[in-house]
Amino acid sequence: MKPSINIPEALHRGESQLPFVEFIPGMDIQVPHVNIDSGLWVIRIQFAPGIMLPKHLHTGEVFAFTLSGSWKYLEYEAVNTAGSYLYEPAGSVHTLHVPETNKEVTDVWFAIQGANLNLDADGKVESVWDATFVLNTYLALCEAAGHPKPDVIGA
């Protein structure tokens, strides 16, 4: 008798299966994947021109790919544009800004390991965004907007 091999199947989510919802004014999110145990959260964010997020520290690595528009960190010269890839090491601190002069939505895909520690003007932690927070917030926002519960991988 041959031993049985259990090969997991690849999981797919189409763009239309996961709604974009407003996370904060001018910032819509889609959450295709989370892994609470490992602290991984994968999000796609669509930013309106002029959006600036709080200065934050990453406890883990971040991988970002820009699909459209442009954005940068105020602390660095590099500008991320469509087709740009950005790697952020654990411990990096920065302030995400989308220029007011952008003529289109800035669309970015992020894979984040660990947490964003959002900092106040004195550098103290004001809030924490991690896999659990992002998943729970996304599901609640989808429900509030009247969407059926999205089938987030790992949820």
N, C-alpha and C positions, 0 to 999 in steps of 0.2 A: 504494500500500500504506500502510495506517495504521500509525503507530508504536505499538509495544506499550508499555503503561504498566503497570508492576509496582506494584500497590497492596498494601501489607502488610495482612494481616488482623488484627483485634483478637484478643487472646489472653484466654482465660477460665480461671479455676481455681475450682472449687466448693469450699466449705468442707471437704467430706468427702474431697477429693483430696489435701489437705495436712494431715497429722496434727499435733496438738499434742503436743509432747514436753517433758519436764521439763529445763529449762536449768540452773536451780539450784533447790534446795528451795523450793517455794512460788511458782515462776515457770515457767509453761509457755509455749512459743513455737511459732509457726507462721510459716514464711517463704515468702510467695507470690512474691517477686520480688527479684532482685539484679542489679546491673550493676557488675561488677568494674571495668571501665574507667572509669566515671564516679564510682564510689564510692557508688552508691545501694544502700540496703538497706531493704526494706519488710518490717516484721514486725508480727505481732499477738501481744500478750502478755496472758496471763491471770494476774493476781496474786492470791494468797491474802491475806486480811487480815493486816496487820502486817509485810509485806515492806518492806525498805528496801534500796535499791541503793547502791553506793559513790558518793561525791561524784564527779562527772565533768565534763569539759570537752568541748564539741562543737567539732570542727574545721570543721563545715559546718552548714547549716540543718537544722532538724527540724520536721516537721509531725505533729501528733498529734490523733486524734479518739477520744474516750472513748465506748464503747458501753454499759458498765454499771459500777456501783460508783463509787468516788471515790478520788482520789489528789491529791497536791500535792508541791511542792518545799519542803523545809524552809526555804529561804532567802526564800520569797515567801508572801504571804497567800492568793493565789487558790487555790481548790479546784476541781479538774476533776471534773465529774460527767457522767452520761450525757447525751450531746448536746453536750458542750463541745469546742471546737476550741482548740488551743494551737499557737502559732508560737514557735520558739526560734531566735534568730539565731546565726550562727556566733560562737564565742567565749564563749557562755553557760556558766556553771558552776553546778551545783546538785546536790541530793541528793533522789532520788525516794523518796517514802514513801507507803505505803498504810495508812490508819488501822486499828488493831487492832479498832476498833468496827464496821467494815464487816460487814454481814450476808451479803454476796454476793461472788462473784468480781468483781474489777475487770478489765474487758476493754478494752484500748486498742490502737488501730492507729497505728503510727508509720511515717513515711517519713523516712529519715535519710540525709543527704548527708555523706560523710566518715566520721570516726571518733569514737567515744567514748574519751576518754583518762580512764581510771579512776584516781583519785588516792588516795594514802594520807593519813594524818593530817598529814603534813608538806607536802602539796601536790605530792608527786613522783608521776610516772606509775607506776602499779602494774601496769596491764594495758591493752591496746588492743583494743577491739571495733570491727571494721570489716566491710565487705561480705564479704571473703574469710574472715575468722574466723567470722562468723555463718553463712555458707553451709556451710563445712566442718564446723562444730560441729553444725549442724542435720542435715546428711546423716549424720554419724556417730551422732548420738543416735537418728535414725529407724532406722538399721540395727541399733543395739544393742537397740532396743525391738521389733525384728522386723517393722517396717513395710517395704513395698517402697520403693525409691528414689522420693522424691516428685519430681514434675515441676515444679520451681521455675522460673518464668520467668527467663530469662537465665543459668541454670546450664548 
